[in-house]
Amino acid sequence: MAGMTVDRRRARIALAGLLLGLLGLFLAPATPASAHAALVASDPGANTIVPDAPNRVTLTFSESVQLISGKIQVLAPDGSRADQGDPQVAGTTVTIPLRAGGGRGTYLVSYRVVSADSHPVAGTLTYSVGAESTPPSEGDAAQAVDPVVRALIPVGKFAGYAGLVLLVGPILVLALLWPHRLSRVGPARLVWTGIGLVLGSTVLGLWLQAPYTTGSGLFGVSGSDLRDVLGSTFGAVMLVRLGVIVAAAVLLRPLLRGDGGESKADLALLGVLGVAALATWPLTGHPTASPVAGVSVVVDAIHLAAMSVWLGGLVMLVGFLLRHANASELAAILPIWSRWAATAVAALITAGVVQALIEVASFNGLIDTTYGRLILVKVALAATVIAMAAVSRKLVRNRSAETGPSRLRRIVFAELAVTVVVLGVTAALVQIPPPRTAEAAETGATSTTITQTVADARMSLQVDIFPATVGNNSIHLYAYTLDNKPLPVVEWTATAALPEKGIEPIEVPLLRITDFHAIGDIALPIAGEWTFKFTVRTSEIDQSNLTVKAKVS
């Protein structure tokens, strides 16, 4: 009895340590970049100067997005609203209509949308019409996620994963491996706990999605915010999950009682409902935004199913079978469970590798990103669990008096403890942008356009060179007076030279677009610091000669 008491005390201490570690993982400061989509382009471009006021602004993201009511706006230089009407979204592109006759100066575009994997994407950008000015103050559309909301989301996801584990594994064991003589009261409580955790985490997820997407506090949610969530793809999938779990709870009652009232048809329907429930997790996460969404959803569902069978089966072994089943029953159960575990491990490894290849995409993404490093932690933990599982299977195959249930129970308990940590890492991973998203954000944020403004005593000239790389380049020229008003030009000429490489001036053919705007195209053969010279004649006697140096890569 004393030994058993010590074992239980150690188990409680170990569980307390695990829970504290997981709590630290969930509540640790999150990185600012929690969105899983990225703005990759805009028109007008960020920080550019355009000659005339556009009639719309377009934003292009790395994956499809959904709008949040009232969270997109364009502010004019005087702080008034420049947008008019409701923004429109088509896949990855958001179009914001603008009022006609916008004045000169710097405009501020602020946006907040929801990406395909249910995470908010927020930010701001500026563009100028004619000339730059002091930008208007930022609105609240790009407001950061409330820290309490941010901390509760992975906690809720962990509760959902734990509930899934307490449902799938125990139900399979009860249906196929449970000895008839043993009571089902304990396993039934476990299953009902799992149902409660899944239902509770789903309701919590629906509530948290409202402040998560709008940027409000935990209790700053309005009825319209909740309606928007329930009307979104995320809300529809979560409602399906609620309905499937409730239906499964009704069908589970005969199985949990163990009175033989369950029919094969009921068990088959439970299997269908289980598949449907499993699919709701990837449909609200990274897989829906994957380049191969169909493959990712299926692979993620297989990953979850394998995890739930393995971990849920371990819970049943540690909590009930290894304690209460007799030697003959264990002799029949353990070999079957060993094969189940081996199959689940194979599915986990295969699905995990496919997921990593899709989401990480490169070796640098595995090493240099938080997501990649957590994947490596998860792999190390999984390898530890697999080694423990191999020892367990060896004990099952070579059963003897000195390697009885007591030693097997200790190994399986350790296996279970490490997999709980794996579950926590998984819950954290779903809140972190995968490397493919980070790469899209960097690509979108990097502009190779060179914009320079040069002036003399008569005028100022804005020069835009795109993409400023070897090969074909476009040049845009805008002429302004010294007080930033459009200046009519009679004649434009331009040349490009690279003296350090012995390239003499090459004439750039220019086409007049408006009185003060001209464009041209030139093929730049090699990289280097090119010298562009412009002659701008504004009258029969007035002429300006201006020079711009631009580094071409």
C-alpha positions as a Python dict, from the first residue, in 0.01 Angstrom:
ca = {
    (1, 'M'): (0, 0, 0),
    (2, 'A'): (284, 239, 88),
    (3, 'G'): (448, 178, -250),
    (4, 'M'): (119, 243, -426),
    (5, 'T'): (77, 569, -231),
    (6, 'V'): (426, 683, -333),
    (7, 'D'): (354, 597, -697),
    (8, 'R'): (33, 797, -688),
    (9, 'R'): (207, 1093, -525),
    (10, 'R'): (477, 1088, -793),
    (11, 'A'): (214, 1066, -1064),
    (12, 'R'): (34, 1370, -922),
    (13, 'I'): (358, 1568, -900),
    (14, 'A'): (443, 1475, -1261),
    (15, 'L'): (98, 1576, -1382),
    (16, 'A'): (119, 1907, -1193),
    (17, 'G'): (455, 1977, -1356),
    (18, 'L'): (315, 1899, -1700),
    (19, 'L'): (17, 2128, -1646),
    (20, 'L'): (239, 2413, -1527),
    (21, 'G'): (465, 2368, -1828),
    (22, 'L'): (172, 2372, -2067),
    (23, 'L'): (26, 2677, -1892),
    (24, 'G'): (358, 2855, -1939),
    (25, 'L'): (358, 2759, -2306),
    (26, 'F'): (7, 2902, -2356),
    (27, 'L'): (55, 3220, -2153),
    (28, 'A'): (403, 3310, -2279),
    (29, 'P'): (416, 3639, -2470),
    (30, 'A'): (299, 3582, -2824),
    (31, 'T'): (477, 3728, -3122),
    (32, 'P'): (302, 4023, -3289),
    (33, 'A'): (274, 3846, -3623),
    (34, 'S'): (-7, 3607, -3543),
    (35, 'A'): (-191, 3643, -3869),
    (36, 'H'): (-161, 3354, -4114),
    (37, 'A'): (-215, 3550, -4435),
    (38, 'A'): (-5, 3837, -4565),
    (39, 'L'): (-60, 4145, -4776),
    (40, 'V'): (149, 4081, -5087),
    (41, 'A'): (49, 4376, -5309),
    (42, 'S'): (-161, 4690, -5323),
    (43, 'D'): (-269, 4942, -5584),
    (44, 'P'): (-163, 5216, -5532),
    (45, 'G'): (153, 5062, -5390),
    (46, 'A'): (261, 5127, -5034),
    (47, 'N'): (462, 5451, -4993),
    (48, 'T'): (424, 5545, -5361),
    (49, 'I'): (327, 5879, -5510),
    (50, 'V'): (68, 5880, -5789),
    (51, 'P'): (-9, 6181, -6009),
    (52, 'D'): (-390, 6157, -5994),
    (53, 'A'): (-633, 6045, -5725),
    (54, 'P'): (-740, 5681, -5789),
    (55, 'N'): (-1105, 5576, -5781),
    (56, 'R'): (-1031, 5265, -5575),
    (57, 'V'): (-769, 5091, -5364),
    (58, 'T'): (-702, 4719, -5410),
    (59, 'L'): (-534, 4495, -5154),
    (60, 'T'): (-404, 4151, -5254),
    (61, 'F'): (-332, 3886, -4989),
    (62, 'S'): (-142, 3557, -4995),
    (63, 'E'): (-462, 3358, -4934),
    (64, 'S'): (-837, 3418, -4957),
    (65, 'V'): (-987, 3646, -4691),
    (66, 'Q'): (-1325, 3745, -4550),
    (67, 'L'): (-1430, 4100, -4461),
    (68, 'I'): (-1506, 4227, -4110),
    (69, 'S'): (-1782, 4489, -4102),
    (70, 'G'): (-1650, 4841, -4052),
    (71, 'K'): (-1284, 4741, -4029),
    (72, 'I'): (-1156, 4878, -4361),
    (73, 'Q'): (-1116, 5249, -4424),
    (74, 'V'): (-919, 5505, -4624),
    (75, 'L'): (-844, 5840, -4460),
    (76, 'A'): (-770, 6152, -4665),
    (77, 'P'): (-486, 6393, -4574),
    (78, 'D'): (-731, 6605, -4372),
    (79, 'G'): (-846, 6300, -4169),
    (80, 'S'): (-1185, 6264, -4343),
    (81, 'R'): (-1306, 5934, -4489),
    (82, 'A'): (-1196, 5892, -4850),
    (83, 'D'): (-1366, 5554, -4901),
    (84, 'Q'): (-1721, 5536, -5030),
    (85, 'G'): (-1956, 5239, -5012),
    (86, 'D'): (-1874, 4890, -4892),
    (87, 'P'): (-1548, 4712, -4977),
    (88, 'Q'): (-1576, 4403, -5196),
    (89, 'V'): (-1376, 4081, -5174),
    (90, 'A'): (-1306, 3826, -5446),
    (91, 'G'): (-1078, 3547, -5329),
    (92, 'T'): (-748, 3708, -5233),
    (93, 'T'): (-832, 4061, -5351),
    (94, 'V'): (-1016, 4333, -5158),
    (95, 'T'): (-1140, 4639, -5350),
    (96, 'I'): (-1217, 4964, -5166),
    (97, 'P'): (-1413, 5224, -5370),
    (98, 'L'): (-1307, 5589, -5316),
    (99, 'R'): (-1483, 5924, -5341),
    (100, 'A'): (-1418, 6122, -5657),
    (101, 'G'): (-1203, 6432, -5651),
    (102, 'G'): (-960, 6336, -5377),
    (103, 'G'): (-712, 6611, -5288),
    (104, 'R'): (-335, 6606, -5293),
    (105, 'G'): (-133, 6464, -5005),
    (106, 'T'): (-83, 6137, -4815),
    (107, 'Y'): (-368, 5889, -4763),
    (108, 'L'): (-385, 5617, -4495),
    (109, 'V'): (-538, 5276, -4570),
    (110, 'S'): (-616, 5064, -4262),
    (111, 'Y'): (-757, 4714, -4288),
    (112, 'R'): (-859, 4416, -4079),
    (113, 'V'): (-982, 4097, -4247),
    (114, 'V'): (-1001, 3728, -4160),
    (115, 'S'): (-775, 3484, -4343),
    (116, 'A'): (-885, 3147, -4476),
    (117, 'D'): (-754, 2972, -4163),
    (118, 'S'): (-972, 3196, -3937),
    (119, 'H'): (-694, 3428, -3814),
    (120, 'P'): (-725, 3809, -3837),
    (121, 'V'): (-496, 4004, -4069),
    (122, 'A'): (-452, 4373, -3983),
    (123, 'G'): (-227, 4652, -4099),
    (124, 'T'): (-192, 4995, -4256),
    (125, 'L'): (-25, 5147, -4559),
    (126, 'T'): (6, 5494, -4706),
    (127, 'Y'): (16, 5636, -5057),
    (128, 'S'): (32, 5994, -5178),
    (129, 'V'): (-141, 6187, -5454),
    (130, 'G'): (84, 6449, -5618),
    (131, 'A'): (317, 6490, -5320),
    (132, 'E'): (368, 6359, -4970),
    (133, 'S'): (217, 6527, -4664),
    (134, 'T'): (178, 6443, -4297),
    (135, 'P'): (-31, 6122, -4292),
    (136, 'P'): (-360, 6121, -4099),
    (137, 'S'): (-370, 5946, -3761),
    (138, 'E'): (-426, 5570, -3768),
    (139, 'G'): (-777, 5434, -3710),
    (140, 'D'): (-864, 5135, -3493),
    (141, 'A'): (-896, 4879, -3775),
    (142, 'A'): (-541, 4756, -3719),
    (143, 'Q'): (-590, 4726, -3343),
    (144, 'A'): (-390, 4444, -3184),
    (145, 'V'): (-551, 4131, -3042),
    (146, 'D'): (-638, 4158, -2672),
    (147, 'P'): (-369, 3967, -2472),
    (148, 'V'): (-629, 3779, -2266),
    (149, 'V'): (-805, 3665, -2583),
    (150, 'R'): (-472, 3567, -2738),
    (151, 'A'): (-382, 3357, -2431),
    (152, 'L'): (-721, 3185, -2407),
    (153, 'I'): (-734, 3068, -2769),
    (154, 'P'): (-460, 2800, -2741),
    (155, 'V'): (-599, 2696, -2401),
    (156, 'G'): (-937, 2634, -2566),
    (157, 'K'): (-774, 2447, -2853),
    (158, 'F'): (-583, 2225, -2608),
    (159, 'A'): (-911, 2148, -2428),
    (160, 'G'): (-1064, 2050, -2762),
    (161, 'Y'): (-774, 1820, -2848),
    (162, 'A'): (-789, 1665, -2500),
    (163, 'G'): (-1163, 1608, -2540),
    (164, 'L'): (-1105, 1444, -2876),
    (165, 'V'): (-850, 1210, -2717),
    (166, 'L'): (-1093, 1116, -2439),
    (167, 'L'): (-1360, 1039, -2699),
    (168, 'V'): (-1196, 851, -2986),
    (169, 'G'): (-956, 616, -2806),
    (170, 'P'): (-1189, 515, -2520),
    (171, 'I'): (-1483, 455, -2755),
    (172, 'L'): (-1275, 224, -2974),
    (173, 'V'): (-1148, 33, -2672),
    (174, 'L'): (-1499, -1, -2527),
    (175, 'A'): (-1643, -116, -2860),
    (176, 'L'): (-1371, -367, -2954),
    (177, 'L'): (-1144, -457, -2661),
    (178, 'W'): (-1331, -408, -2332),
    (179, 'P'): (-1384, -726, -2123),
    (180, 'H'): (-1755, -790, -2052),
    (181, 'R'): (-1700, -856, -1683),
    (182, 'L'): (-1549, -512, -1613),
    (183, 'S'): (-1763, -213, -1519),
    (184, 'R'): (-1794, 68, -1773),
    (185, 'V'): (-1865, 341, -1518),
    (186, 'G'): (-1509, 479, -1516),
    (187, 'P'): (-1461, 478, -1896),
    (188, 'A'): (-1810, 628, -1937),
    (189, 'R'): (-1713, 919, -1714),
    (190, 'L'): (-1401, 962, -1923),
    (191, 'V'): (-1604, 975, -2245),
    (192, 'W'): (-1858, 1220, -2099),
    (193, 'T'): (-1566, 1437, -1986),
    (194, 'G'): (-1435, 1428, -2342),
    (195, 'I'): (-1775, 1531, -2479),
    (196, 'G'): (-1789, 1817, -2228),
    (197, 'L'): (-1440, 1935, -2321),
    (198, 'V'): (-1514, 1932, -2694),
    (199, 'L'): (-1848, 2111, -2651),
    (200, 'G'): (-1700, 2363, -2408),
    (201, 'S'): (-1396, 2435, -2625),
    (202, 'T'): (-1620, 2477, -2931),
    (203, 'V'): (-1849, 2727, -2757),
    (204, 'L'): (-1543, 2908, -2617),
    (205, 'G'): (-1388, 2913, -2965),
    (206, 'L'): (-1702, 3070, -3114),
    (207, 'W'): (-1705, 3339, -2845),
    (208, 'L'): (-1330, 3413, -2867),
    (209, 'Q'): (-1342, 3441, -3246),
    (210, 'A'): (-1547, 3761, -3215),
    (211, 'P'): (-1296, 3967, -3011),
    (212, 'Y'): (-1009, 3793, -3192),
    (213, 'T'): (-1125, 3917, -3532),
    (214, 'T'): (-1249, 4263, -3425),
    (215, 'G'): (-965, 4343, -3183),
    (216, 'S'): (-1199, 4409, -2890),
    (217, 'G'): (-1166, 4285, -2532),
    (218, 'L'): (-1293, 3950, -2402),
    (219, 'F'): (-1628, 4096, -2296),
    (220, 'G'): (-1646, 4371, -2557),
    (221, 'V'): (-1846, 4149, -2793),
    (222, 'S'): (-2171, 4274, -2946),
    (223, 'G'): (-2459, 4076, -3090),
    (224, 'S'): (-2362, 4179, -3443),
    (225, 'D'): (-2006, 4054, -3382),
    (226, 'L'): (-2140, 3710, -3282),
    (227, 'R'): (-2374, 3706, -3583),
    (228, 'D'): (-2079, 3780, -3811),
    (229, 'V'): (-1884, 3492, -3657),
    (230, 'L'): (-2176, 3247, -3685),
    (231, 'G'): (-2227, 3354, -4047),
    (232, 'S'): (-1863, 3296, -4140),
    (233, 'T'): (-1703, 2974, -4262),
    (234, 'F'): (-1541, 2932, -3921),
    (235, 'G'): (-1878, 2965, -3745),
    (236, 'A'): (-2049, 2720, -3980),
    (237, 'V'): (-1781, 2455, -3924),
    (238, 'M'): (-1794, 2501, -3547),
    (239, 'L'): (-2176, 2467, -3549),
    (240, 'V'): (-2138, 2146, -3746),
    (241, 'R'): (-1897, 2021, -3480),
    (242, 'L'): (-2150, 2098, -3206),
    (243, 'G'): (-2426, 1914, -3392),
    (244, 'V'): (-2209, 1610, -3464),
    (245, 'I'): (-2093, 1578, -3102),
    (246, 'V'): (-2449, 1607, -2968),
    (247, 'A'): (-2570, 1341, -3212),
    (248, 'A'): (-2278, 1115, -3116),
    (249, 'A'): (-2360, 1161, -2746),
    (250, 'V'): (-2710, 1025, -2805),
    (251, 'L'): (-2581, 719, -2993),
    (252, 'L'): (-2311, 651, -2733),
    (253, 'R'): (-2542, 588, -2439),
    (254, 'P'): (-2603, 213, -2505),
    (255, 'L'): (-2232, 152, -2560),
    (256, 'L'): (-2139, 330, -2238),
    (257, 'R'): (-2400, 136, -2039),
    (258, 'G'): (-2269, -194, -2176),
    (259, 'D'): (-2612, -358, -2182),
    (260, 'G'): (-2576, -476, -2542),
    (261, 'G'): (-2827, -220, -2668),
    (262, 'E'): (-2594, -81, -2932),
    (263, 'S'): (-2647, -212, -3284),
    (264, 'K'): (-2398, -247, -3568),
    (265, 'A'): (-2585, 29, -3748),
    (266, 'D'): (-2536, 259, -3447),
    (267, 'L'): (-2166, 180, -3438),
    (268, 'A'): (-2134, 244, -3812),
    (269, 'L'): (-2314, 577, -3775),
    (270, 'L'): (-2084, 664, -3487),
    (271, 'G'): (-1790, 601, -3719),
    (272, 'V'): (-1934, 838, -3980),
    (273, 'L'): (-1996, 1104, -3716),
    (274, 'G'): (-1641, 1056, -3587),
    (275, 'V'): (-1496, 1122, -3933),
    (276, 'A'): (-1716, 1431, -3970),
    (277, 'A'): (-1609, 1561, -3629),
    (278, 'L'): (-1240, 1506, -3702),
    (279, 'A'): (-1271, 1699, -4029),
    (280, 'T'): (-1390, 2013, -3848),
    (281, 'W'): (-1049, 2070, -3690),
    (282, 'P'): (-846, 2107, -4012),
    (283, 'L'): (-1133, 2303, -4171),
    (284, 'T'): (-1075, 2585, -3918),
    (285, 'G'): (-695, 2589, -3932),
    (286, 'H'): (-383, 2602, -4150),
    (287, 'P'): (-486, 2325, -4393),
    (288, 'T'): (-765, 2532, -4551),
    (289, 'A'): (-509, 2794, -4658),
    (290, 'S'): (-255, 2542, -4783),
    (291, 'P'): (-143, 2547, -5148),
    (292, 'V'): (-293, 2195, -5166),
    (293, 'A'): (-590, 2243, -4933),
    (294, 'G'): (-761, 1912, -5009),
    (295, 'V'): (-449, 1710, -4933),
    (296, 'S'): (-374, 1912, -4621),
    (297, 'V'): (-726, 1869, -4478),
    (298, 'V'): (-718, 1491, -4526),
    (299, 'V'): (-364, 1458, -4389),
    (300, 'D'): (-444, 1671, -4085),
    (301, 'A'): (-759, 1467, -4012),
    (302, 'I'): (-552, 1145, -4032),
    (303, 'H'): (-295, 1301, -3799),
    (304, 'L'): (-566, 1390, -3544),
    (305, 'A'): (-731, 1049, -3570),
    (306, 'A'): (-404, 863, -3517),
    (307, 'M'): (-315, 1086, -3223),
    (308, 'S'): (-658, 1035, -3065),
    (309, 'V'): (-652, 656, -3105),
    (310, 'W'): (-301, 624, -2967),
    (311, 'L'): (-326, 870, -2679),
    (312, 'G'): (-684, 775, -2592),
    (313, 'G'): (-590, 408, -2589),
    (314, 'L'): (-299, 484, -2356),
    (315, 'V'): (-537, 659, -2117),
    (316, 'M'): (-759, 348, -2110),
    (317, 'L'): (-459, 121, -2053),
    (318, 'V'): (-314, 326, -1769),
    (319, 'G'): (-643, 417, -1607),
    (320, 'F'): (-834, 91, -1630),
    (321, 'L'): (-712, -214, -1819),
    (322, 'L'): (-368, -253, -1664),
    (323, 'R'): (-525, -204, -1321),
    (324, 'H'): (-837, -419, -1341),
    (325, 'A'): (-803, -672, -1625),
    (326, 'N'): (-673, -1017, -1532),
    (327, 'A'): (-377, -1193, -1692),
    (328, 'S'): (-580, -1385, -1950),
    (329, 'E'): (-768, -1072, -2055),
    (330, 'L'): (-446, -875, -2091),
    (331, 'A'): (-296, -1161, -2291),
    (332, 'A'): (-576, -1114, -2544),
    (333, 'I'): (-595, -732, -2532),
    (334, 'L'): (-231, -620, -2533),
    (335, 'P'): (-119, -778, -2864),
    (336, 'I'): (-418, -619, -3040),
    (337, 'W'): (-347, -283, -2878),
    (338, 'S'): (18, -312, -2976),
    (339, 'R'): (-82, -347, -3342),
    (340, 'W'): (-320, -50, -3310),
    (341, 'A'): (-45, 161, -3158),
    (342, 'A'): (204, 63, -3432),
    (343, 'T'): (-49, 157, -3701),
    (344, 'A'): (-128, 487, -3530),
    (345, 'V'): (243, 571, -3500),
    (346, 'A'): (298, 496, -3869),
    (347, 'A'): (4, 721, -3960),
    (348, 'L'): (133, 997, -3730),
    (349, 'I'): (480, 989, -3883),
    (350, 'T'): (354, 983, -4242),
    (351, 'A'): (98, 1259, -4187),
    (352, 'G'): (347, 1467, -3989),
    (353, 'V'): (609, 1449, -4263),
    (354, 'V'): (356, 1550, -4531),
    (355, 'Q'): (230, 1839, -4315),
    (356, 'A'): (583, 1962, -4252),
    (357, 'L'): (673, 1950, -4622),
    (358, 'I'): (365, 2158, -4707),
    (359, 'E'): (382, 2414, -4425),
    (360, 'V'): (758, 2453, -4374),
    (361, 'A'): (854, 2426, -4742),
    (362, 'S'): (1230, 2478, -4688),
    (363, 'F'): (1516, 2382, -4457),
    (364, 'N'): (1562, 2746, -4353),
    (365, 'G'): (1196, 2759, -4256),
    (366, 'L'): (1256, 2464, -4026),
    (367, 'I'): (1555, 2623, -3853),
    (368, 'D'): (1491, 2998, -3862),
    (369, 'T'): (1122, 3023, -3766),
    (370, 'T'): (931, 2966, -3443),
    (371, 'Y'): (696, 2731, -3627),
    (372, 'G'): (985, 2524, -3762),
    (373, 'R'): (1159, 2504, -3424),
    (374, 'L'): (836, 2389, -3257),
    (375, 'I'): (808, 2122, -3525),
    (376, 'L'): (1158, 2003, -3428),
    (377, 'V'): (1055, 1998, -3059),
    (378, 'K'): (748, 1798, -3151),
    (379, 'V'): (958, 1553, -3352),
    (380, 'A'): (1200, 1505, -3060),
    (381, 'L'): (912, 1444, -2817),
    (382, 'A'): (744, 1206, -3064),
    (383, 'A'): (1070, 1014, -3103),
    (384, 'T'): (1086, 976, -2724),
    (385, 'V'): (731, 845, -2713),
    (386, 'I'): (798, 603, -2999),
    (387, 'A'): (1100, 466, -2812),
    (388, 'M'): (882, 414, -2503),
    (389, 'A'): (616, 248, -2716),
    (390, 'A'): (879, 12, -2857),
    (391, 'V'): (972, -92, -2503),
    (392, 'S'): (604, -146, -2422),
    (393, 'R'): (556, -366, -2727),
    (394, 'K'): (864, -566, -2634),
    (395, 'L'): (717, -628, -2288),
    (396, 'V'): (390, -736, -2448),
    (397, 'R'): (569, -984, -2674),
    (398, 'N'): (797, -1121, -2401),
    (399, 'R'): (552, -1132, -2110),
    (400, 'S'): (684, -1298, -1793),
    (401, 'A'): (630, -1282, -1422),
    (402, 'E'): (900, -1023, -1365),
    (403, 'T'): (773, -793, -1644),
    (404, 'G'): (410, -782, -1544),
    (405, 'P'): (145, -512, -1562),
    (406, 'S'): (311, -295, -1295),
    (407, 'R'): (623, -222, -1502),
    (408, 'L'): (421, -190, -1822),
    (409, 'R'): (188, 55, -1648),
    (410, 'R'): (481, 278, -1546),
    (411, 'I'): (618, 286, -1900),
    (412, 'V'): (278, 357, -2051),
    (413, 'F'): (220, 634, -1795),
    (414, 'A'): (550, 798, -1897),
    (415, 'E'): (449, 758, -2261),
    (416, 'L'): (117, 926, -2185),
    (417, 'A'): (286, 1213, -1998),
    (418, 'V'): (514, 1300, -2291),
    (419, 'T'): (227, 1282, -2540),
    (420, 'V'): (35, 1536, -2330),
    (421, 'V'): (325, 1777, -2388),
    (422, 'V'): (312, 1694, -2761),
    (423, 'L'): (-56, 1787, -2750),
    (424, 'G'): (34, 2121, -2592),
    (425, 'V'): (293, 2194, -2860),
    (426, 'T'): (32, 2112, -3124),
    (427, 'A'): (-215, 2357, -2966),
    (428, 'A'): (55, 2627, -2977),
    (429, 'L'): (148, 2550, -3338),
    (430, 'V'): (-199, 2632, -3471),
    (431, 'Q'): (-156, 2992, -3350),
    (432, 'I'): (181, 3049, -3516),
    (433, 'P'): (220, 3147, -3883),
    (434, 'P'): (384, 2869, -4087),
    (435, 'P'): (701, 2960, -4280),
    (436, 'R'): (521, 2966, -4615),
    (437, 'T'): (307, 3256, -4483),
    (438, 'A'): (609, 3440, -4344),
    (439, 'E'): (784, 3405, -4681),
    (440, 'A'): (477, 3545, -4857),
    (441, 'A'): (472, 3840, -4615),
    (442, 'E'): (840, 3914, -4678),
    (443, 'T'): (790, 3891, -5053),
    (444, 'G'): (491, 4122, -5036),
    (445, 'A'): (667, 4369, -4809),
    (446, 'T'): (975, 4391, -5031),
    (447, 'S'): (935, 4642, -5312),
    (448, 'T'): (1210, 4680, -5573),
    (449, 'T'): (1068, 5006, -5711),
    (450, 'I'): (1309, 5299, -5678),
    (451, 'T'): (1140, 5635, -5620),
    (452, 'Q'): (1348, 5952, -5606),
    (453, 'T'): (1263, 6322, -5626),
    (454, 'V'): (1519, 6572, -5755),
    (455, 'A'): (1480, 6949, -5798),
    (456, 'D'): (1645, 7263, -5921),
    (457, 'A'): (1551, 7631, -5900),
    (458, 'R'): (1262, 7588, -6147),
    (459, 'M'): (1094, 7252, -6076),
    (460, 'S'): (1095, 6914, -5899),
    (461, 'L'): (1097, 6580, -6080),
    (462, 'Q'): (972, 6250, -5933),
    (463, 'V'): (1136, 5945, -6091),
    (464, 'D'): (1000, 5590, -6045),
    (465, 'I'): (1207, 5296, -6177),
    (466, 'F'): (1054, 4947, -6167),
    (467, 'P'): (1163, 4676, -6096),
    (468, 'A'): (1519, 4817, -6079),
    (469, 'T'): (1666, 4480, -6177),
    (470, 'V'): (1863, 4352, -6475),
    (471, 'G'): (1635, 4327, -6778),
    (472, 'N'): (1337, 4535, -6886),
    (473, 'N'): (1252, 4832, -6662),
    (474, 'S'): (978, 5092, -6668),
    (475, 'I'): (1046, 5458, -6587),
    (476, 'H'): (773, 5702, -6479),
    (477, 'L'): (844, 6077, -6467),
    (478, 'Y'): (625, 6336, -6291),
    (479, 'A'): (697, 6710, -6314),
    (480, 'Y'): (587, 6950, -6037),
    (481, 'T'): (635, 7313, -5947),
    (482, 'L'): (830, 7385, -5632),
    (483, 'D'): (499, 7420, -5443),
    (484, 'N'): (395, 7067, -5555),
    (485, 'K'): (154, 7154, -5834),
    (486, 'P'): (156, 6969, -6169),
    (487, 'L'): (392, 7140, -6415),
    (488, 'P'): (318, 7112, -6791),
    (489, 'V'): (619, 6986, -6990),
    (490, 'V'): (683, 7068, -7354),
    (491, 'E'): (953, 6809, -7420),
    (492, 'W'): (1114, 6517, -7229),
    (493, 'T'): (1448, 6343, -7297),
    (494, 'A'): (1634, 6082, -7090),
    (495, 'T'): (1950, 5872, -7099),
    (496, 'A'): (2091, 5588, -6885),
    (497, 'A'): (2462, 5512, -6841),
    (498, 'L'): (2687, 5290, -6629),
    (499, 'P'): (3030, 5460, -6638),
    (500, 'E'): (3198, 5215, -6400),
    (501, 'K'): (3136, 4934, -6650),
    (502, 'G'): (3211, 5144, -6958),
    (503, 'I'): (2852, 5168, -7079),
    (504, 'E'): (2794, 5498, -7257),
    (505, 'P'): (2460, 5685, -7229),
    (506, 'I'): (2167, 5495, -7380),
    (507, 'E'): (1868, 5697, -7493),
    (508, 'V'): (1542, 5612, -7316),
    (509, 'P'): (1238, 5654, -7546),
    (510, 'L'): (968, 5848, -7356),
    (511, 'L'): (594, 5867, -7417),
    (512, 'R'): (397, 6164, -7290),
    (513, 'I'): (90, 6048, -7093),
    (514, 'T'): (-34, 6381, -6954),
    (515, 'D'): (103, 6735, -6945),
    (516, 'F'): (324, 6650, -6646),
    (517, 'H'): (363, 6268, -6673),
    (518, 'A'): (578, 6061, -6913),
    (519, 'I'): (677, 5694, -6922),
    (520, 'G'): (957, 5496, -7085),
    (521, 'D'): (1104, 5146, -7108),
    (522, 'I'): (1468, 5042, -7118),
    (523, 'A'): (1658, 4711, -7099),
    (524, 'L'): (1942, 4736, -6846),
    (525, 'P'): (2198, 4466, -6935),
    (526, 'I'): (2399, 4442, -6612),
    (527, 'A'): (2373, 4532, -6244),
    (528, 'G'): (2538, 4839, -6094),
    (529, 'E'): (2475, 5203, -6002),
    (530, 'W'): (2322, 5351, -6315),
    (531, 'T'): (2315, 5723, -6389),
    (532, 'F'): (1992, 5857, -6537),
    (533, 'K'): (1995, 6208, -6686),
    (534, 'F'): (1674, 6391, -6770),
    (535, 'T'): (1618, 6706, -6972),
    (536, 'V'): (1280, 6864, -6906),
    (537, 'R'): (1180, 7160, -7126),
    (538, 'T'): (885, 7353, -6984),
    (539, 'S'): (881, 7641, -7237),
    (540, 'E'): (1069, 7773, -7536),
    (541, 'I'): (1338, 7917, -7309),
    (542, 'D'): (1308, 7723, -6978),
    (543, 'Q'): (1478, 7388, -6940),
    (544, 'S'): (1600, 7177, -6646),
    (545, 'N'): (1876, 6916, -6650),
    (546, 'L'): (1841, 6669, -6360),
    (547, 'T'): (2034, 6355, -6263),
    (548, 'V'): (1930, 6047, -6065),
    (549, 'K'): (2156, 5760, -5959),
    (550, 'A'): (1985, 5425, -5901),
    (551, 'K'): (2128, 5090, -5794),
    (552, 'V'): (2012, 4810, -6023),
    (553, 'S'): (2042, 4454, -5889),
}
